[in-house]
Structures are given as structure tokens and as C-alpha cells.
Amino acid sequence: MAQDKPVTLAAIIGAHGVTGEVRLKLFGEGVTALSRYSSFNDGALTLKKLRDDNKGGAIARFAEVTDRNRAESLRGTVLTIPRSALPELDEGEYYHADLIGLSAISTAGEPLGRVIAVDNFGAGDVLEIERPDGKRFMIPMREEAVAEWNAERLVVTPDFAEA
């Protein structure tokens, strides 16, 4: 990718205990995926310890956080890494961060808007596209709806472009 935008992997949702540990909400593939990285937010936070909280989140200790007050002050902080630090993908795979912000056009080349969100309600990824007038529509991230995509644009098939 030409851009090396930050990708959010987790968010600090509060302090855990009195020694500076924090509770994390995970956005990636769990504790194992997060543990591949040791530095977050351009080096501002260095991961020393990470464990599963058995509730879908994690408990982390950062070298820079040594007490509960500092841990509490980080509530709401997102943990990011550069896009280039993520593993390479196989053909047809994508990271949500790569889709958000893409221009959406019809197969005829007409501008439809910009991808503003990627959601998954259990049956696969759904893209939310905002039209230039501010109205939004959603399409599934499947071949019948998305003819093709690359780092610059996403091409929406006619049946879904009218949504």
C-alpha cells in the first residue's frame, strides 16, 4: 500500500487493578493476533504483558504505565500500528482499514460515494457507502455486489449501485 495509515487493533476501556494494567476491547482476531506487536501509537506504548480476560477482551501492561491513575487516564485511547506492520494477505483478502475511505463507483464509472464503514452482522462483511449528498446505503462485500476493488476504488455492480 502506498499509504501507511494507522490501523486500530484495540482500545483501552479502563484500568485493571492498582499497578497500571489496563482492560482492552479488541477489534482484531483476539489476544494472539494482538500479541504479535509490542509497540503501539508510534512508539508511545510498549507492550510488556498481555493476557486474555476470558470475556472477549484482554488485560495488558505497558512499560509506560505504572499506576492506576495513569491507566485510568488512558481510557478511550486506541492502540494503533502502521498498516505496513500487518501480515501480507492472500488474493481476495482485505483488511477493513484498506476499504474504509475508498471511492465507490458503478461499473459504468459513475461516482457513488465513499466507503465509510465495514460491519459484520454475522453473515459476512457489509460496506456502508456515503453518497455525495450525505445519504448512505449498504452493500455486501461479495462478488455479486462488488465487481472489483483495489487500493484506489471499489466498483459496485448495477443491482447494488441503485440501492
DRENTI-964562 format. One record per residue: z, y, x of N, C-alpha, C in turn. Coordinates in steps of 0.001 Angstrom, whole numbers, always signed. Layout:
% DRENTI-964562
{nw = Z	nv = Y	nu = X	caw = Z	cav = Y	cau = X	cw = Z	cv = Y	cu = X} $
...
END
This chain:
% DRENTI-964562
{nw = +0	nv = -1181	nu = +844	caw = +0	cav = +0	cau = +0	cw = +0	cv = +1242	cu = +888} $
{nw = -760	nv = +2212	nu = +448	caw = -804	cav = +3464	cau = +1187	cw = +526	cv = +4201	cu = +1052} $
{nw = +1107	nv = +4125	nu = -123	caw = +2389	cav = +4803	cau = -345	cw = +3520	cv = +3867	cu = +53} $
{nw = +4584	nv = +4442	nu = +571	caw = +5766	cav = +3643	cau = +854	cw = +6921	cv = +4188	cu = +29} $
{nw = +6694	nv = +4214	nu = -1280	caw = +7704	cav = +4773	cau = -2168	cw = +8936	cv = +3881	cu = -2212} $
{nw = +10096	nv = +4479	nu = -2491	caw = +11310	cav = +3673	cau = -2577	cw = +11286	cv = +2786	cu = -3823} $
{nw = +11781	nv = +1580	nu = -3665	caw = +11870	cav = +616	cau = -4754	cw = +13347	cv = +353	cu = -5016} $
{nw = +13764	nv = +481	nu = -6271	caw = +15166	cav = +293	cau = -6645	cw = +15456	cv = -1185	cu = -6869} $
{nw = +16465	nv = -1701	nu = -6166	caw = +16852	cav = -3104	cau = -6310	cw = +18147	cv = -3289	cu = -7083} $
{nw = +19005	nv = -2263	nu = -7097	caw = +20308	cav = -2377	cau = -7760	cw = +20871	cv = -977	cu = -7985} $
{nw = +21945	nv = -918	nu = -8764	caw = +22670	cav = +341	cau = -8977	cw = +24164	cv = +59	cu = -8889} $
{nw = +24874	nv = +1007	nu = -8323	caw = +26337	cav = +890	cau = -8239	cw = +26913	cv = +1318	cu = -9585} $
{nw = +27676	nv = +429	nu = -10208	caw = +28215	cav = +733	cau = -11534	cw = +29714	cv = +1001	cu = -11517} $
{nw = +30339	nv = +912	nu = -10347	caw = +31757	cav = +1241	cau = -10265	cw = +32416	cv = +615	cu = -9058} $
{nw = +33691	nv = +934	nu = -8912	caw = +34488	cav = +382	cau = -7818	cw = +35006	cv = -989	cu = -8213} $
{nw = +35307	nv = -1804	nu = -7203	caw = +35903	cav = -3112	cau = -7423	cw = +37076	cv = -3228	cu = -6452} $
{nw = +38279	nv = -3206	nu = -6969	caw = +39457	cav = -3279	cau = -6110	cw = +39746	cv = -1946	cu = -5437} $
{nw = +40585	nv = -1982	nu = -4416	caw = +41042	cav = -745	cau = -3776	cw = +40519	cv = -564	cu = -2353} $
{nw = +39740	nv = -1539	nu = -1858	caw = +39328	cav = -1471	cau = -452	cw = +37906	cv = -962	cu = -247} $
{nw = +37273	nv = -479	nu = -1299	caw = +35945	cav = +111	cau = -1141	cw = +34790	cv = -748	cu = -1614} $
{nw = +35074	nv = -1908	nu = -2174	caw = +33983	cav = -2717	cau = -2709	cw = +33442	cv = -2064	cu = -3978} $
{nw = +32166	nv = -2347	nu = -4268	caw = +31531	cav = -1789	cau = -5464	cw = +30910	cv = -2909	cu = -6293} $
{nw = +30825	nv = -2643	nu = -7593	caw = +30143	cav = -3553	cau = -8513	cw = +28701	cv = -3090	cu = -8632} $
{nw = +27767	nv = -4054	nu = -8642	caw = +26349	cav = -3734	cau = -8711	cw = +25698	cv = -4320	cu = -9955} $
{nw = +24794	nv = -3547	nu = -10530	caw = +23867	cav = -4049	cau = -11541	cw = +22585	cv = -4348	cu = -10780} $
{nw = +22082	nv = -5573	nu = -10908	caw = +20907	cav = -6000	cau = -10151	cw = +19637	cv = -5839	cu = -10971} $
{nw = +18576	nv = -5353	nu = -10332	caw = +17288	cav = -5196	cau = -11006	cw = +16249	cv = -6173	cu = -10498} $
{nw = +16545	nv = -6856	nu = -9421	caw = +15580	cav = -7782	cau = -8835	cw = +15841	cv = -9201	cu = -9271} $
{nw = +15674	nv = -10104	nu = -8335	caw = +15780	cav = -11530	cau = -8625	cw = +17147	cv = -12098	cu = -8292} $
{nw = +18170	nv = -11260	nu = -8309	caw = +19512	cav = -11763	cau = -8107	cw = +20072	cv = -11480	cu = -6726} $
{nw = +21254	nv = -12056	nu = -6489	caw = +22003	cav = -11817	cau = -5262	cw = +21230	cv = -12283	cu = -4035} $
{nw = +20581	nv = -13427	nu = -4128	caw = +19843	cav = -13965	cau = -2983	cw = +18751	cv = -13002	cu = -2537} $
{nw = +17996	nv = -12461	nu = -3487	caw = +16931	cav = -11517	cau = -3146	cw = +17506	cv = -10253	cu = -2518} $
{nw = +18600	nv = -9746	nu = -3072	caw = +19216	cav = -8525	cau = -2549	cw = +19771	cv = -8747	cu = -1139} $
{nw = +20267	nv = -9944	nu = -877	caw = +20888	cav = -10222	cau = +423	cw = +19879	cv = -10250	cu = +1575} $
{nw = +18587	nv = -10214	nu = +1279	caw = +17563	cav = -10143	cau = +2338	cw = +17602	cv = -8815	cu = +3079} $
{nw = +18234	nv = -7816	nu = +2487	caw = +18215	cav = -6465	cau = +3035	cw = +19617	cv = -6042	cu = +3454} $
{nw = +19703	nv = -5248	nu = +4523	caw = +21017	cav = -4803	cau = +4974	cw = +21155	cv = -3287	cu = +4933} $
{nw = +20035	nv = -2586	nu = +4827	caw = +20071	cav = -1123	cau = +4837	cw = +19404	cv = -584	cu = +3582} $
{nw = +20081	nv = +367	nu = +2931	caw = +19572	cav = +938	cau = +1685	cw = +19565	cv = +2457	cu = +1770} $
{nw = +18758	nv = +3068	nu = +925	caw = +18713	cav = +4528	cau = +785	cw = +18479	cv = +5214	cu = +2134} $
{nw = +17418	nv = +4769	nu = +2813	caw = +17034	cav = +5339	cau = +4114	cw = +18159	cv = +5287	cu = +5131} $
{nw = +18917	nv = +4201	nu = +5131	caw = +19974	cav = +4022	cau = +6125	cw = +21324	cv = +4591	cu = +5745} $
{nw = +21444	nv = +5186	nu = +4557	caw = +22712	cav = +5791	cau = +4151	cw = +23786	cv = +4745	cu = +3847} $
{nw = +23370	nv = +3550	nu = +3425	caw = +24326	cav = +2490	cau = +3103	cw = +23941	cv = +1209	cu = +3824} $
{nw = +24914	nv = +639	nu = +4540	caw = +24695	cav = -589	cau = +5304	cw = +25512	cv = -1717	cu = +4687} $
{nw = +24837	nv = -2730	nu = +4199	caw = +25500	cav = -3848	cau = +3533	cw = +26245	cv = -4715	cu = +4549} $
{nw = +27536	nv = -4911	nu = +4298	caw = +28349	cav = -5779	cau = +5161	cw = +28594	cv = -7129	cu = +4489} $
{nw = +28758	nv = -7122	nu = +3161	caw = +29139	cav = -8331	cau = +2442	cw = +28592	cv = -8234	cu = +1020} $
{nw = +28143	nv = -9371	nu = +482	caw = +27604	cav = -9407	cau = -877	cw = +27936	cv = -10749	cu = -1496} $
{nw = +28401	nv = -10701	nu = -2748	caw = +28670	cav = -11960	cau = -3446	cw = +28335	cv = -11811	cu = -4924} $
{nw = +28024	nv = -12927	nu = -5531	caw = +27710	cav = -12990	cau = -6950	cw = +28985	cv = -12740	cu = -7746} $
{nw = +28896	nv = -11975	nu = -8829	caw = +30094	cav = -11760	cau = -9649	cw = +30167	cv = -12758	cu = -10809} $
{nw = +29205	nv = -13691	nu = -10860	caw = +29122	cav = -14717	cau = -11910	cw = +28960	cv = -14130	cu = -13301} $
{nw = +28484	nv = -12886	nu = -13384	caw = +28243	cav = -12230	cau = -14671	cw = +26847	cv = -11595	cu = -14673} $
{nw = +25996	nv = -11983	nu = -13730	caw = +24662	cav = -11410	cau = -13634	cw = +24570	cv = -10227	cu = -12687} $
{nw = +25681	nv = -9837	nu = -12097	caw = +25703	cav = -8724	cau = -11153	cw = +26207	cv = -9188	cu = -9800} $
{nw = +26723	nv = -8257	nu = -9029	caw = +27223	cav = -8603	cau = -7699	cw = +28342	cv = -7657	cu = -7293} $
{nw = +29093	nv = -8086	nu = -6283	caw = +30119	cav = -7270	cau = -5645	cw = +29657	cv = -7061	cu = -4204} $
{nw = +29662	nv = -5804	nu = -3756	caw = +29178	cav = -5504	cau = -2406	cw = +30185	cv = -4663	cu = -1640} $
{nw = +30118	nv = -4810	nu = -323	caw = +30882	cav = -3962	cau = +579	cw = +29877	cv = -3321	cu = +1529} $
{nw = +29984	nv = -1988	nu = +1652	caw = +29129	cav = -1243	cau = +2568	cw = +29982	cv = -693	cu = +3702} $
{nw = +29421	nv = -657	nu = +4905	caw = +30144	cav = -178	cau = +6083	cw = +30661	cv = +1242	cu = +5887} $
{nw = +29927	nv = +2051	nu = +5146	caw = +30276	cav = +3463	cau = +4980	cw = +31318	cv = +3728	cu = +3891} $
{nw = +31720	nv = +2697	nu = +3162	caw = +32643	cav = +2855	cau = +2037	cw = +33925	cv = +2084	cu = +2338} $
{nw = +35014	nv = +2819	nu = +2551	caw = +36250	cav = +2152	cau = +2983	cw = +37417	cv = +2269	cu = +2011} $
{nw = +37228	nv = +3007	nu = +898	caw = +38323	cav = +3094	cau = -73	cw = +37779	cv = +3239	cu = -1492} $
{nw = +38678	nv = +3080	nu = -2443	caw = +38282	cav = +3104	cau = -3843	cw = +37686	cv = +4456	cu = -4260} $
{nw = +38248	nv = +5558	nu = -3742	caw = +37726	cav = +6881	cau = -4109	cw = +36264	cv = +7029	cu = -3717} $
{nw = +35937	nv = +6613	nu = -2513	caw = +34539	cav = +6688	cau = -2058	cw = +33665	cv = +5763	cu = -2903} $
{nw = +34176	nv = +4578	nu = -3203	caw = +33429	cav = +3630	cau = -4032	cw = +33165	cv = +4229	cu = -5413} $
{nw = +34182	nv = +4832	nu = -6017	caw = +34019	cav = +5463	cau = -7335	cw = +33019	cv = +6614	cu = -7282} $
{nw = +33011	nv = +7345	nu = -6175	caw = +32101	cav = +8494	cau = -6068	cw = +30642	cv = +8059	cu = -6023} $
{nw = +30399	nv = +6792	nu = -5742	caw = +29023	cav = +6280	cau = -5678	cw = +28519	cv = +5727	cu = -7012} $
{nw = +29371	nv = +5749	nu = -8038	caw = +28950	cav = +5248	cau = -9357	cw = +27648	cv = +5940	cu = -9765} $
{nw = +26671	nv = +5133	nu = -10176	caw = +25375	cav = +5674	cau = -10594	cw = +24349	cv = +5754	cu = -9469} $
{nw = +24773	nv = +5507	nu = -8244	caw = +23847	cav = +5532	cau = -7109	cw = +22945	cv = +4306	cu = -7159} $
{nw = +21646	nv = +4515	nu = -7028	caw = +20725	cav = +3387	cau = -6971	cw = +20533	cv = +2977	cu = -5516} $
{nw = +20321	nv = +1696	nu = -5303	caw = +20072	cav = +1160	cau = -3972	cw = +18583	cv = +922	cu = -3819} $
{nw = +17974	nv = +1635	nu = -2883	caw = +16532	cav = +1536	cau = -2697	cw = +16186	cv = +1039	cu = -1298} $
{nw = +15002	nv = +449	nu = -1221	caw = +14401	cav = +76	cau = +57	cw = +12971	cv = +591	cu = +22} $
{nw = +12334	nv = +754	nu = +1174	caw = +10927	cav = +1154	cau = +1165	cw = +10058	cv = +21	cu = +605} $
{nw = +8999	nv = +355	nu = -103	caw = +8088	cav = -646	cau = -670	cw = +7593	cv = -1603	cu = +416} $
{nw = +7375	nv = -1104	nu = +1628	caw = +6846	cav = -1926	cau = +2717	cw = +7812	cv = -3034	cu = +3142} $
{nw = +9086	nv = -2922	nu = +2785	caw = +10071	cav = -3942	cau = +3161	cw = +10033	cv = -5165	cu = +2239} $
{nw = +9362	nv = -5053	nu = +1107	caw = +9288	cav = -6173	cau = +169	cw = +8338	cv = -7247	cu = +687} $
{nw = +8574	nv = -8510	nu = +336	caw = +7675	cav = -9582	cau = +775	cw = +6261	cv = -9385	cu = +228} $
{nw = +5271	nv = -9869	nu = +985	caw = +3880	cav = -9810	cau = +515	cw = +3735	cv = -10682	cu = -724} $
{nw = +2793	nv = -10300	nu = -1576	caw = +2568	cav = -11018	cau = -2823	cw = +1308	cv = -11865	cu = -2750} $
{nw = +1257	nv = -12890	nu = -3570	caw = +48	cav = -13698	cau = -3698	cw = -918	cv = -12993	cu = -4640} $
{nw = -2158	nv = -13420	nu = -4629	caw = -3193	cav = -12873	cau = -5502	cw = -2715	cv = -12917	cu = -6954} $
{nw = -2868	nv = -11818	nu = -7672	caw = -2498	cav = -11751	cau = -9080	cw = -1047	cv = -11397	cu = -9333} $
{nw = -226	nv = -11356	nu = -8284	caw = +1174	cav = -10967	cau = -8449	cw = +1307	cv = -9467	cu = -8224} $
{nw = +2399	nv = -8896	nu = -8723	caw = +2620	cav = -7458	cau = -8577	cw = +4109	cv = -7179	cu = -8646} $
{nw = +4474	nv = -6054	nu = -8091	caw = +5821	cav = -5521	cau = -8262	cw = +5743	cv = -4454	cu = -9342} $
{nw = +6758	nv = -4368	nu = -10180	caw = +6786	cav = -3328	cau = -11223	cw = +6580	cv = -1950	cu = -10610} $
{nw = +7184	nv = -1718	nu = -9458	caw = +7072	cav = -410	cau = -8805	cw = +5624	cv = -50	cu = -8480} $
{nw = +4775	nv = -1067	nu = -8272	caw = +3370	cav = -795	cau = -7970	cw = +2589	cv = -387	cu = -9215} $
{nw = +3041	nv = -809	nu = -10380	caw = +2329	cav = -492	cau = -11625	cw = +2741	cv = +868	cu = -12193} $
{nw = +4014	nv = +1225	nu = -12035	caw = +4510	cav = +2483	cau = -12604	cw = +3840	cv = +3653	cu = -11895} $
{nw = +3254	nv = +4528	nu = -12706	caw = +2562	cav = +5687	cau = -12169	cw = +1055	cv = +5517	cu = -12091} $
{nw = +555	nv = +4284	nu = -12279	caw = -893	cav = +4069	cau = -12224	cw = -1591	cv = +4765	cu = -13384} $
{nw = -2789	nv = +5273	nu = -13130	caw = -3639	cav = +5789	cau = -14196	cw = -4165	cv = +4600	cu = -14982} $
{nw = -4200	nv = +4743	nu = -16289	caw = -4767	cav = +3711	cau = -17154	cw = -6074	cv = +4247	cu = -17715} $
{nw = -7132	nv = +3448	nu = -17574	caw = -8436	cav = +3844	cau = -18117	cw = -8983	cv = +2700	cu = -18956} $
{nw = -9934	nv = +3030	nu = -19824	caw = -10595	cav = +1998	cau = -20621	cw = -11676	cv = +1345	cu = -19762} $
{nw = -12230	nv = +238	nu = -20241	caw = -13308	cav = -418	cau = -19494	cw = -14533	cv = +485	cu = -19415} $
{nw = -14640	nv = +1476	nu = -20313	caw = -15744	cav = +2442	cau = -20291	cw = -15443	cv = +3613	cu = -19351} $
{nw = -14252	nv = +3607	nu = -18730	caw = -13900	cav = +4656	cau = -17788	cw = -13199	cv = +5859	cu = -18391} $
{nw = -12858	nv = +5790	nu = -19682	caw = -12175	cav = +6905	cau = -20341	cw = -10691	cv = +6887	cu = -19969} $
{nw = -10127	nv = +8043	nu = -19619	caw = -8697	cav = +8076	cau = -19286	cw = -7838	cv = +7803	cu = -20520} $
{nw = -6852	nv = +6924	nu = -20363	caw = -5946	cav = +6579	cau = -21463	cw = -4549	cv = +7144	cu = -21237} $
{nw = -4198	nv = +7408	nu = -19984	caw = -2864	cav = +7916	cau = -19676	cw = -2356	cv = +7340	cu = -18377} $
{nw = -1026	nv = +7194	nu = -18313	caw = -369	cav = +6743	cau = -17089	cw = +711	cv = +5726	cu = -17452} $
{nw = +841	nv = +4683	nu = -16642	caw = +1886	cav = +3671	cau = -16852	cw = +3233	cv = +4317	cu = -16518} $
{nw = +4144	nv = +4314	nu = -17491	caw = +5449	cav = +4951	cau = -17269	cw = +6597	cv = +3958	cu = -17220} $
{nw = +6361	nv = +2715	nu = -17667	caw = +7441	cav = +1725	cau = -17647	cw = +6863	cv = +324	cu = -17720} $
{nw = +7614	nv = -627	nu = -17170	caw = +7298	cav = -2043	cau = -17289	cw = +8552	cv = -2706	cu = -17843} $
{nw = +8417	nv = -3336	nu = -18997	caw = +9541	cav = -4006	cau = -19642	cw = +9226	cv = -5485	cu = -19778} $
{nw = +10249	nv = -6276	nu = -19959	caw = +10058	cav = -7686	cau = -20248	cw = +11085	cv = -8059	cu = -21302} $
{nw = +10579	nv = -8373	nu = -22490	caw = +11444	cav = -8711	cau = -23618	cw = +11549	cv = -10219	cu = -23803} $
{nw = +11112	nv = -10978	nu = -22785	caw = +11241	cav = -12425	cau = -22828	cw = +9924	cv = -13174	cu = -22873} $
{nw = +8830	nv = -12507	nu = -23201	caw = +7539	cav = -13194	cau = -23312	cw = +6531	cv = -12656	cu = -22306} $
{nw = +7014	nv = -12124	nu = -21210	caw = +6115	cav = -11570	cau = -20198	cw = +6239	cv = -10060	cu = -20129} $
{nw = +5661	nv = -9492	nu = -19081	caw = +5752	cav = -8048	cau = -18874	cw = +4910	cv = -7277	cu = -19881} $
{nw = +5450	nv = -6146	nu = -20301	caw = +4780	cav = -5239	cau = -21232	cw = +4747	cv = -3867	cu = -20561} $
{nw = +3552	nv = -3270	nu = -20515	caw = +3390	cav = -1957	cau = -19908	cw = +3461	cv = -880	cu = -20973} $
{nw = +4198	nv = +185	nu = -20693	caw = +4231	cav = +1341	cau = -21587	cw = +3366	cv = +2416	cu = -20943} $
{nw = +2393	nv = +2878	nu = -21708	caw = +1443	cav = +3877	cau = -21220	cw = +1610	cv = +5152	cu = -22033} $
{nw = +1729	nv = +6266	nu = -21327	caw = +1846	cav = +7560	cau = -21999	cw = +499	cv = +8261	cu = -21934} $
{nw = -21	nv = +8607	nu = -23107	caw = -1289	cav = +9333	cau = -23200	cw = -1073	cv = +10782	cu = -22766} $
{nw = -2149	nv = +11497	nu = -22441	caw = -2015	cav = +12909	cau = -22050	cw = -1320	cv = +13773	cu = -23110} $
{nw = -1435	nv = +13392	nu = -24398	caw = -795	cav = +14172	cau = -25469	cw = +681	cv = +13817	cu = -25649} $
{nw = +1197	nv = +12902	nu = -24803	caw = +2603	cav = +12528	cau = -24880	cw = +2874	cv = +11296	cu = -25727} $
{nw = +1912	nv = +10873	nu = -26532	caw = +2099	cav = +9658	cau = -27331	cw = +2064	cv = +8451	cu = -26409} $
{nw = +2776	nv = +7420	nu = -26808	caw = +2888	cav = +6229	cau = -25972	cw = +2409	cv = +4997	cu = -26725} $
{nw = +1912	nv = +4034	nu = -25966	caw = +1574	cav = +2730	cau = -26533	cw = +1895	cv = +1663	cu = -25501} $
{nw = +2006	nv = +436	nu = -25985	caw = +2390	cav = -671	cau = -25109	cw = +1309	cv = -1744	cu = -25143} $
{nw = +1114	nv = -2385	nu = -23981	caw = +179	cav = -3496	cau = -23893	cw = +805	cv = -4599	cu = -23041} $
{nw = +445	nv = -5846	nu = -23308	caw = +966	cav = -6920	cau = -22458	cw = +241	cv = -6914	cu = -21110} $
{nw = +924	nv = -7275	nu = -20063	caw = +312	cav = -7369	cau = -18737	cw = -301	cv = -8760	cu = -18606} $
{nw = -1338	nv = -8972	nu = -19425	caw = -2068	cav = -10245	cau = -19427	cw = -3556	cv = -9952	cu = -19356} $
{nw = -4320	nv = -10936	nu = -18957	caw = -5749	cav = -10777	cau = -18719	cw = -6511	cv = -10253	cu = -19938} $
{nw = -6105	nv = -10664	nu = -21136	caw = -6832	cav = -10198	cau = -22324	cw = -6615	cv = -8705	cu = -22602} $
{nw = -5575	nv = -8120	nu = -22029	caw = -5297	cav = -6694	cau = -22235	cw = -5642	cv = -5853	cu = -21003} $
{nw = -5414	nv = -6399	nu = -19830	caw = -5661	cav = -5678	cau = -18583	cw = -6790	cv = -6395	cu = -17847} $
{nw = -7982	nv = -5776	nu = -17865	caw = -9151	cav = -6394	cau = -17251	cw = -8987	cv = -6499	cu = -15735} $
{nw = -8409	nv = -5461	nu = -15138	caw = -8179	cav = -5461	cau = -13691	cw = -7214	cv = -4351	cu = -13342} $
{nw = -6650	nv = -4430	nu = -12148	caw = -5798	cav = -3354	cau = -11643	cw = -5841	cv = -3379	cu = -10126} $
{nw = -5548	nv = -2224	nu = -9554	caw = -5428	cav = -2123	cau = -8102	cw = -4414	cv = -1031	cu = -7801} $
{nw = -4364	nv = -551	nu = -6584	caw = -3342	cav = +433	cau = -6197	cw = -3578	cv = +1805	cu = -6808} $
{nw = -4769	nv = +2044	nu = -7370	caw = -5082	cav = +3362	cau = -7930	cw = -5102	cv = +3412	cu = -9457} $
{nw = -5515	nv = +2301	nu = -10098	caw = -5713	cav = +2369	cau = -11544	cw = -5565	cv = +1002	cu = -12206} $
{nw = -5448	nv = +1067	nu = -13520	caw = -5321	cav = -114	cau = -14354	cw = -6401	cv = +8	cu = -15430} $
{nw = -7201	nv = -1034	nu = -15640	caw = -8289	cav = -993	cau = -16615	cw = -7876	cv = -1791	cu = -17845} $
{nw = -7863	nv = -1104	nu = -19003	caw = -7409	cav = -1699	cau = -20263	cw = -8627	cv = -2106	cu = -21098} $
{nw = -8605	nv = -3334	nu = -21637	caw = -9704	cav = -3836	cau = -22446	cw = -9777	cv = -3089	cu = -23785} $
{nw = -10971	nv = -3061	nu = -24410	caw = -11160	cav = -2272	cau = -25639	cw = -10188	cv = -2601	cu = -26770} $
{nw = -9887	nv = -3873	nu = -27004	caw = -8977	cav = -4227	cau = -28103	cw = -7603	cv = -3594	cu = -27934} $
{nw = -7168	nv = -3365	nu = -26710	caw = -5833	cav = -2819	cau = -26456	cw = -5864	cv = -1333	cu = -26180} $
{nw = -7021	nv = -797	nu = -25779	caw = -7142	cav = +641	cau = -25490	cw = -7026	cv = +1486	cu = -26757} $
{nw = -7293	nv = +884	nu = -27902	caw = -7236	cav = +1606	cau = -29183	cw = -5829	cv = +1647	cu = -29761} $
{nw = -4910	nv = +987	nu = -29121	caw = -3546	cav = +853	cau = -29667	cw = -2910	cv = +2175	cu = -29981} $
END
